[in-house]
Amino acid sequence: MRFFVGAALGLLSSTLVAAQTYTDCNPTQRSCPADPAFGQSDKTFDFTSGAANAFKSTGAVTYDQTNGATFTVSKQGDGPLIQSGWYIMFGRVEFTIKAAPGTGIVSSAVLQSDDLDEIDWEWLGGNNAQVQTNYFGKGDTTSFSRGAFHDNSGNHDDFHTFSIDWTSSQIVWAIDGKTVRVLTPETADTNQYPQSPMMIKVGVWAGGDSNNAQGTIDWAGGLTDYSQGPFMMYMKSMMVTDYSTGTSYRYGDQSGSWQSIIAEGGQVNGNKGAEPKSTEPAPAITATIDSVPVPWSGTHKETSTWVTPNVWPWVASESPTAASTGYQYDWESSSGHNRPLGGGSMSEQSPESLFD
């Protein structure tokens, strides 16, 4: 599964239909192409300097020197986002974000894998005092109670840095450097600990759209009134470290376990020295999310409770080609398989040219 986005999204997304729980190429079910590896440390993407070639965008995403990337929802069907053309295999991601205000508006920052592991940050436009964290393993939707709320006063008013530090032994969510949640394989739901290569996507959408299921609208905080918009989410920067090395990550079998992942040209945990040496204890979680749809990606949603545009990346897919999307990204070859940004073979590209 790749999360490539068709340029036709603006035309197609005005029609909202039920998303499905599926992936066109799930490595736990069949052989899939390898995922391009990020393989770098402490790489900062400064969006106040403009768009980064390492990400592709869809919808209304603009850039300026003050706020960086601006994601705008102004009408029904808008769902602007950016997403990476590469994956990390364990790592750390820091997002400097100001969430979008507005009833029913949902801002999201997500790590997601081909076999539907997922680690999330999510903000509701009607709640300027809290943020939600969540996780999923292998697209399992038997429970929507893994989410938790955390104090985050003024998330619509000011920029904050939200980080995910993800290793084989723990996931740490932190706000402005302060740990708010820690998950380990032992404390995760059975077989739900995320552990396969992840891509990154960030964006905003209207959970309160009148075409959405009532459960989604209620969770998002109520109906979205587009006449009160436009609704804007901002991201100044992102810093990414991959705790593994190599040029690509391949599933060695269908288990989806981290031990089965093969780092071609490198090593899983080959950059382990970049991991934090210690983590402060997380506060007790006092508020959880019960029996409501979890926002964003369209990969683990149930059709009975979730409505979203039936286009990439809201619905997961393998690797849409130019024929299917109307647009061919510069890292996608005519065969539909990934190639290095700018063309040529992976060995012909410098890391800097691949991930600027």
SVG drawing of the C-alpha trace seen along z (x, -y; Angstrom):
<svg xmlns="http://www.w3.org/2000/svg" viewBox="-27 -36 52 51">
<polyline fill="none" stroke="black" stroke-width="0.4" points="0.0,0.0 1.2,-3.5 -0.6,-6.7 -0.4,-8.7 -2.9,-11.4 -4.6,-12.2 -4.6,-15.8 -8.3,-15.2 -9.1,-15.1 -10.7,-18.6 -13.1,-17.4 -13.9,-14.0 -14.0,-14.7 -17.3,-16.7 -19.0,-13.3 -18.7,-11.6 -19.1,-7.9 -18.4,-5.2 -14.8,-4.2 -13.8,-0.6 -11.4,1.4 -8.9,2.6 -5.6,2.1 -4.9,3.0 -1.5,4.5 -1.4,5.6 2.0,7.4 0.4,9.6 -1.7,11.1 0.5,11.1 3.9,10.0 4.2,6.2 6.8,3.8 9.4,2.6 8.9,-0.8 11.4,-3.6 13.4,-4.2 14.0,-7.6 17.2,-6.5 18.2,-9.9 18.6,-11.6 17.4,-15.0 16.2,-16.1 14.2,-19.3 11.6,-20.3 11.0,-24.1 7.7,-24.8 8.1,-28.6 10.6,-28.3 8.0,-26.7 7.0,-23.2 9.4,-20.2 10.0,-17.8 9.9,-14.9 6.1,-15.4 3.3,-15.6 0.2,-17.6 -3.4,-17.6 -6.2,-20.1 -5.7,-23.6 -2.2,-23.6 -0.3,-26.9 3.0,-28.1 4.2,-31.4 7.0,-32.7 4.9,-33.1 2.8,-30.0 4.5,-27.5 2.1,-25.1 -1.5,-26.2 -4.2,-23.5 -7.6,-25.1 -11.2,-23.7 -13.6,-26.1 -16.3,-24.0 -17.8,-20.5 -15.4,-17.8 -12.2,-19.7 -9.5,-17.5 -6.1,-19.0 -3.0,-17.1 0.7,-16.4 2.2,-12.9 5.7,-11.6 7.1,-9.6 9.2,-7.5 8.9,-5.4 10.6,-5.2 11.2,-1.9 11.0,-3.1 11.9,-6.7 11.0,-10.1 8.8,-12.7 8.2,-16.2 5.3,-18.3 5.1,-22.1 1.4,-22.6 -1.4,-25.1 -4.7,-23.2 -7.7,-24.5 -10.7,-25.9 -14.3,-25.4 -17.1,-23.1 -16.6,-19.6 -13.2,-20.4 -10.5,-17.7 -6.7,-18.3 -4.5,-15.2 -0.9,-14.1 -0.5,-10.4 2.1,-7.7 0.7,-4.7 2.0,-1.5 1.1,0.7 -0.4,3.4 -2.4,0.8 -0.4,0.1 -1.1,-3.5 0.0,-6.1 -2.0,-9.4 -2.4,-12.9 -5.8,-14.4 -7.3,-17.8 -11.0,-18.8 -11.9,-22.3 -14.4,-22.8 -12.0,-21.9 -9.2,-24.4 -8.0,-22.7 -7.3,-19.1 -5.7,-16.8 -6.2,-13.1 -3.7,-10.3 -4.5,-6.9 -3.0,-3.8 -4.0,-0.8 -2.4,2.5 -3.0,4.3 -6.2,2.4 -8.0,4.1 -11.3,2.2 -12.7,4.5 -12.2,1.7 -12.2,-2.1 -11.3,-2.6 -7.5,-2.9 -7.7,-6.7 -7.0,-9.1 -7.4,-12.8 -4.6,-15.1 -4.6,-18.7 -3.4,-21.0 -4.7,-24.5 -4.7,-27.0 -3.9,-24.5 -6.0,-26.7 -4.2,-29.9 -0.5,-29.1 2.0,-26.7 3.0,-23.6 5.4,-20.8 3.9,-17.4 6.2,-14.4 6.0,-10.7 9.0,-8.7 8.5,-5.1 10.8,-2.1 10.3,1.6 9.9,1.3 7.7,-1.9 5.8,-4.7 6.1,-8.1 3.7,-10.9 4.9,-14.4 3.7,-18.0 6.4,-20.7 8.9,-18.1 6.6,-16.9 5.5,-13.2 1.8,-12.8 1.5,-9.1 3.7,-6.0 2.6,-2.7 4.6,0.6 4.0,3.9 2.9,5.2 0.4,2.4 -1.0,2.3 -4.0,4.3 -3.1,7.9 -1.3,7.9 -2.0,4.2 1.5,2.7 2.5,0.7 5.7,2.2 6.0,2.0 7.4,-0.7 5.4,-4.0 4.8,-6.9 3.7,-10.3 0.7,-12.4 -0.7,-15.7 -3.9,-17.5 -7.4,-18.7 -11.0,-17.6 -14.6,-18.2 -15.8,-15.4 -18.9,-17.5 -19.9,-17.4 -23.6,-16.9 -23.1,-13.9 -21.1,-12.0 -22.6,-9.4 -24.2,-10.8 -21.7,-9.1 -18.8,-10.8 -20.6,-14.2 -21.2,-13.8 -17.6,-12.7 -16.3,-15.7 -18.3,-18.1 -21.3,-18.8 -22.2,-20.0 -19.7,-22.1 -21.1,-25.4 -18.9,-26.2 -20.2,-29.8 -18.1,-30.3 -14.9,-29.3 -12.4,-29.1 -10.9,-26.8 -7.2,-26.7 -4.6,-24.4 -0.9,-25.4 2.4,-23.5 5.6,-25.4 8.0,-22.5 8.6,-18.8 11.7,-17.0 12.2,-13.4 14.7,-10.7 14.6,-7.1 16.0,-4.7 16.8,-2.2 19.1,-2.5 19.1,-1.5 17.4,-2.3 14.1,-0.4 12.1,1.7 10.7,5.0 8.4,7.4 10.2,10.7 7.1,12.7 3.4,12.1 3.6,11.8 3.9,8.0 6.3,8.2 9.2,5.8 11.6,8.8 10.4,9.8 11.2,6.4 14.3,6.4 16.2,3.2 17.7,3.4 21.2,1.8 21.1,1.2 19.8,2.6 16.6,2.4 17.5,0.4 20.8,-0.4 20.5,-4.0 19.5,-2.9 22.1,-5.3 19.7,-8.1 17.0,-6.7 16.4,-8.6 18.4,-7.3 15.5,-7.8 11.9,-8.9 10.0,-10.6 7.0,-8.8 3.8,-9.5 0.9,-10.9 -2.1,-8.7 -4.7,-8.8 -7.9,-10.1 -10.0,-10.4 -10.4,-7.9 -12.4,-7.8 -15.3,-5.4 -17.2,-3.9 -16.7,-6.6 -15.1,-6.6 -11.4,-7.5 -10.5,-10.2 -8.4,-10.4 -7.1,-7.8 -9.9,-5.7 -7.9,-2.5 -9.4,-1.1 -12.9,-2.6 -16.1,-0.6 -18.6,-1.5 -21.4,-1.6 -19.8,-4.4 -17.5,-6.3 -17.9,-8.5 -15.0,-10.0 -14.1,-10.9 -13.5,-7.7 -10.2,-8.9 -6.5,-8.6 -5.3,-8.8 -8.5,-8.8 -9.1,-5.3 -5.9,-3.2 -4.5,-1.8 -1.4,-0.3 0.2,-2.6 -2.2,-4.5 -0.8,-5.1 -1.1,-8.1 -4.1,-6.4 -6.0,-6.0 -5.2,-9.4 -4.7,-11.6 -1.3,-12.5 2.0,-10.8 4.3,-11.7 8.0,-12.2 8.9,-9.2 6.4,-6.9 7.5,-5.1 5.2,-4.3 5.0,-0.8 3.4,-2.1 6.4,-1.2 8.3,-3.8 11.6,-5.2 13.9,-7.8 12.8,-11.4 14.3,-12.9 14.6,-9.6 17.5,-7.2 18.4,-4.4 18.7,-4.6 22.5,-4.3 22.6,-7.3 20.9,-9.6 22.4,-11.4 20.3,-11.3 20.0,-15.0 18.4,-15.0 15.9,-12.3 14.5,-13.9 14.8,-17.7"/>
</svg>
